[in-house]
Amino acid sequence: MEIARAFGAKGFTVAMIARNAAKLDALASDLHAEGIQAAGFVGDLYKPETITAAFTSVKERYGAIDVLEFSPVDQSLDAAGLRNWTLNLHNELKPHNIYVAHLTISAWIGAGHPDAAPDVIARAYTDLYETRTEPEPHYIALDDAQS
């Protein structure tokens, strides 16, 4: 949600895709209350046709997609595979002025370290979008005692 807020605060319209329509509606309502244009679209990674339909709906409603942030919570998705796919995608799309990156986060998010607060980490995403400097940055917010 903080990533949606961070981009919304910069004037982006936020389209969220997830399995739970009620949760999406609540998140969109929260963002609307903050002055951010947002909507939810139902899609389930285990049902690829729903993802296709969700993206079709997003494009019909808002046009081209400028930023895509993908944060799977399913531990069965292979992190190394996702990283490799992202880096290969970056290499293929860079000549077309399309930036793709894989942000590795080493932090106990929300556990007290000032740089591990969700809103601070979300700013790393907007910075990444604006600078487009590297395909694989590593965001670290750990104290020596935590690492």
C-alpha positions as CSV (number, residue, x, y, z in Angstrom):
1,M,0.0,0.0,0.0
2,E,2.9,2.4,0.7
3,I,4.2,2.0,-2.8
4,A,0.8,2.9,-4.1
5,R,0.8,6.0,-1.9
6,A,4.3,7.0,-2.9
7,F,3.5,6.9,-6.6
8,G,0.0,8.4,-6.1
9,A,1.6,11.3,-4.2
10,K,3.6,11.9,-7.4
11,G,0.5,12.2,-9.5
12,F,0.2,8.6,-10.7
13,T,-3.1,6.9,-11.0
14,V,-3.0,3.6,-9.1
15,A,-4.4,0.3,-10.4
16,M,-4.1,-2.6,-8.0
17,I,-4.5,-6.2,-9.0
18,A,-5.2,-8.9,-6.3
19,R,-7.5,-11.8,-5.7
20,N,-9.8,-10.2,-3.1
21,A,-12.2,-7.6,-4.5
22,A,-13.4,-6.4,-1.1
23,K,-9.8,-5.8,0.0
24,L,-9.1,-4.0,-3.2
25,D,-12.2,-1.8,-2.8
26,A,-11.1,-0.9,0.8
27,L,-7.6,0.0,-0.4
28,A,-8.8,2.1,-3.3
29,S,-11.2,3.9,-0.9
30,D,-8.3,4.7,1.5
31,L,-6.3,6.1,-1.4
32,H,-9.2,8.1,-2.7
33,A,-9.5,9.6,0.8
34,E,-5.9,10.8,0.4
35,G,-6.7,12.4,-2.9
36,I,-5.2,9.6,-5.0
37,Q,-7.1,8.2,-8.0
38,A,-7.1,4.4,-7.6
39,A,-9.1,1.3,-8.5
40,G,-8.8,-2.4,-7.9
41,F,-9.0,-5.1,-10.5
42,V,-9.4,-8.8,-9.6
43,G,-6.8,-11.2,-10.8
44,D,-5.2,-14.4,-9.5
45,L,-1.7,-15.6,-10.6
46,Y,-2.9,-19.2,-10.5
47,K,-5.6,-18.3,-13.0
48,P,-3.7,-16.6,-15.8
49,E,-6.8,-15.6,-17.7
50,T,-7.9,-13.4,-14.8
51,I,-4.5,-11.6,-14.9
52,T,-5.0,-11.0,-18.7
53,A,-8.5,-9.7,-18.0
54,A,-7.3,-7.5,-15.2
55,F,-4.6,-5.9,-17.4
56,T,-7.1,-5.5,-20.2
57,S,-9.5,-3.7,-17.9
58,V,-6.7,-1.4,-16.5
59,K,-5.6,-0.4,-20.1
60,E,-9.2,0.2,-21.1
61,R,-9.9,2.4,-18.1
62,Y,-6.5,4.3,-17.8
63,G,-4.6,3.7,-21.0
64,A,-0.9,2.7,-21.1
65,I,0.7,1.4,-17.9
66,D,3.7,3.6,-16.9
67,V,4.9,1.7,-13.8
68,L,4.3,-1.9,-12.8
69,E,5.3,-3.1,-9.3
70,F,5.0,-6.9,-8.7
71,S,5.2,-8.1,-5.1
72,P,4.2,-11.8,-4.9
73,V,3.5,-13.0,-1.4
74,D,3.3,-16.7,-2.4
75,Q,6.5,-18.3,-1.2
76,S,6.3,-20.9,-3.9
77,L,7.3,-18.4,-6.5
78,D,11.0,-18.9,-7.0
79,A,12.9,-15.6,-6.0
80,A,15.9,-16.5,-8.1
81,G,13.8,-17.2,-11.1
82,L,11.9,-13.9,-10.7
83,R,15.2,-12.1,-10.3
84,N,16.7,-13.7,-13.4
85,W,13.6,-13.1,-15.5
86,T,13.5,-9.4,-14.4
87,L,17.2,-8.9,-15.3
88,N,16.7,-10.6,-18.7
89,L,13.6,-8.5,-19.3
90,H,15.7,-5.4,-18.4
91,N,18.3,-6.3,-21.0
92,E,15.7,-6.9,-23.7
93,L,13.6,-3.8,-23.1
94,K,16.3,-1.2,-22.3
95,P,16.9,-0.4,-26.1
96,H,13.1,0.4,-26.2
97,N,13.5,2.9,-23.3
98,I,11.6,0.6,-21.0
99,Y,13.2,0.3,-17.6
100,V,12.9,-3.0,-15.6
101,A,14.5,-3.6,-12.2
102,H,14.5,-6.0,-9.3
103,L,14.8,-4.3,-6.0
104,T,16.1,-6.6,-3.3
105,I,15.1,-5.5,0.2
106,S,17.2,-6.6,3.2
107,A,15.2,-5.2,6.1
108,W,12.8,-6.2,8.9
109,I,10.0,-4.0,7.4
110,G,8.3,-2.0,10.1
111,A,10.4,-3.4,12.9
112,G,11.8,-0.1,14.2
113,H,14.8,0.7,12.0
114,P,14.0,4.2,10.6
115,D,15.0,3.2,7.1
116,A,12.8,0.0,7.3
117,A,9.5,1.9,7.6
118,P,7.2,0.9,4.8
119,D,6.8,4.5,3.6
120,V,10.6,5.0,3.5
121,I,11.1,1.8,1.5
122,A,8.3,2.9,-0.9
123,R,10.3,6.1,-1.7
124,A,13.1,3.8,-2.9
125,Y,10.7,2.6,-5.5
126,T,9.8,6.1,-6.7
127,D,13.5,7.0,-6.7
128,L,14.3,3.9,-8.8
129,Y,11.6,5.0,-11.3
130,E,13.0,8.5,-11.5
131,T,16.7,7.7,-11.7
132,R,16.5,4.4,-13.7
133,T,20.2,3.8,-13.0
134,E,20.6,0.1,-12.3
135,P,18.6,-3.0,-12.9
136,E,19.3,-4.6,-9.5
137,P,19.6,-2.2,-6.6
138,H,19.9,-3.6,-3.1
139,Y,18.0,-1.7,-0.3
140,I,19.6,-2.4,3.1
141,A,18.0,-1.3,6.4
142,L,19.5,-3.5,9.0
143,D,21.5,-2.7,12.2
144,D,24.5,-4.9,12.9
145,A,22.5,-6.7,15.6
146,Q,19.7,-7.5,13.1
147,S,21.9,-8.9,10.3
